[in-house]
Amino acid sequence: MLTCEISSEEIMLEEDMKTHLLLSHLESDMHCPLCSLSGVSYDELCNHINSAHPDEQHTAQISSDSISLCPSTTSTSLTEIEDPQTTGSSGTDFKANPCGSSSDSFPLQLRFDAMSTQSKGVLTSEGTSAISSSSVSPKKKRGLGTSVPVLANTGYLSEQNNPKQKRLASPKNGLFCCPMCAQNFSSSSILQEHVEIHLQEHHSAQGSSDSDARLAWRLQQEMEKKRREEEKRLEKEQFKKLQKQFGLDGSGGYRTQMEKTMERDVARGIMAPAEYHYKRVEMMESLASGVDDGRTRTQGVIGALCQYYQTECRDCVHVWLSADTDHYCSSLGDKGWGCGYRNFQMLLSSLFRLDTYASSFQDNAVPSIPRVQSMIEDAWKLGLDPQGASHFNSQLQGTRGWIGATEIYVLLTSLGISGCIIDFHQPTGPGGTHPRLFEWVKHYFSQSSSTSRLPLRLNQTSLPPLYLQHQGHSRSIVGVEQRKNGSLCLLLFDPGSSSSDTMKLMCRDTASVAVRHIRKLPGSLKHKQYQVVGVDGVLSAEEKQIRILNSRTLCAERIP
């Protein structure tokens, strides 16, 4: 049994004695040192000071050393309950704070350890709590019969009872608000679970967004890959079409086409088997000799035109014709692709007849188309036009490769003949016409008769014909007409015209009708670009070598 020394009340348990001392003899006399509040409990006084005087706690001297608790307006301090042996003979000597002067005041400064489950902290001067368990120093009270453990630091306040902490931890009205969706909850644990759900959804959405981005990137890459594959496929198809169009698809050359065409005629009954074998033998002999068989050649056309202009065509003021030139038309073996070769044969037929150029040839035999292809390959081997050789992969024999102005220039240079390329790269007249082309052709043919005071109505020159190239076809210019109204008209030999049509120029009765097919007015030549190859002399060995070196980059005279 324990007895209270103040009130002599008997208490059985030590814990009950602590509660009795706190409630009956300390908290009943609690007084706020900053205002007139009194008669409150210890917890109420602490809550009052933290809430009503948060900025003046240092004035109240609430620190780790003391908490002023006074029963009256006089401020006093509680001291430890000392053992009688250490305090003197008075038995209960209490160390008073000199701040008070009232004789009836009963100041005490008691230090208790945790008296309940809520009393686990120590109040500091900043109003925060700190755990202090190592500072407990048990001391015996006289007459109590048991030791009362006391705290080394003054004042205690549980973490749960700290109003400042509660204001920071708990929202108003006791509800916890979600910072992400503003939803209220009655418990912090429920709020935590709710926020975790938000975070999981956010991470899931972010992961889904990343997955969508990767999927979109893969789809884009696949589409880009398909687009490139489609472009490559279309490019290959277009290249194959161009190869087929220009005879570079490996389907065979002159001989193959000739044989297939004759076999088809035999199958249709157009050609007898005996005739097929006869023509095939002739073809093989021609290919072996390298000389054209002459089956598509028409001679004497220029002479027939001279006779026609002397007796007919009175509406022409002046006519200029080239030197005598044979007409060569396409055959079964080169139909559709041999126009360039046939025009070269026409040009050679004229050069053979001119003394200036005849010495450049070993013989006057016009080569066959396969032989012309071989001559171009030999010129490439000399170093002429390496770009053109690369275009044809340095091979023309056995193909149906189309040739143009540059290949004619290469052939002439390899033969030691000076040639030039004139490029009419754009129209120079209304409606896409090329009047500058007609004027240049007139100047070319009329230069030999410029010494005469008055040009004759008909002028047959000693100039070879001109090679005329445009997209997809080529022809030979053998003359030019000047009408009474001043307009010009070109005279063209077309390899696409058959021998029978050309023979009509030889007959007086049909000449006036047949000449219409070789006349070309400015309105008839409306291609975007034309190239003309002209012959202007013979090359020496040094000049030929210079031409070969310069042909690495072929240059043409551009008009305009």
Secondary structure, 3 states (H helix, E strand, C coil): CEECCCCCCEECCHHHHHHHHHHHHHHHHEECCCCCCEEECHHHHHHHHHHHCHHHCCCCCCCCCCCECCCCCCCCECCCCCCHHHHCCCCCCCCCCCCCCCCCCCCCCCCCCCCCCCCCCEECCCCCEECCCCCCEEEECCCCCCEEEECCCCCCCCCCCCHHHHHHHCCHHHCEECCCCCCEECCHHHHHHHHHHHHHHHHHHHHHHHHHHHHHHHHHHHHHHHHHHHHHHHHHHHHHHHHHHCCCCCCCCHHHHHHHHHHHHHHHCCCCHHHHHHHHHHHHHHHHHCECCCCCEECCHHHHHHHHHHHCCCCEEEEEECCCCCEECCCCCCCCCCHHHHHHHHHHHHHCCCHHHHCCCCCCCCECHHHHHHHHHHHHHCCCCHHHHHHCCCCCCCCCCCCCHHHHHHHHHHCCEEEEEEEECCCCCHHHCCHHHHHHHHHHHHHHHCCCCCCCCEEECCCCCEEEEECCEEEEEEEEEEECCCCEEEEEECCCCCHHHHHHHHCHHHHHHHHHHCEECHHHCCCCCEEEEEEEEECCHHHHHHHHHHHHHCCCEECC
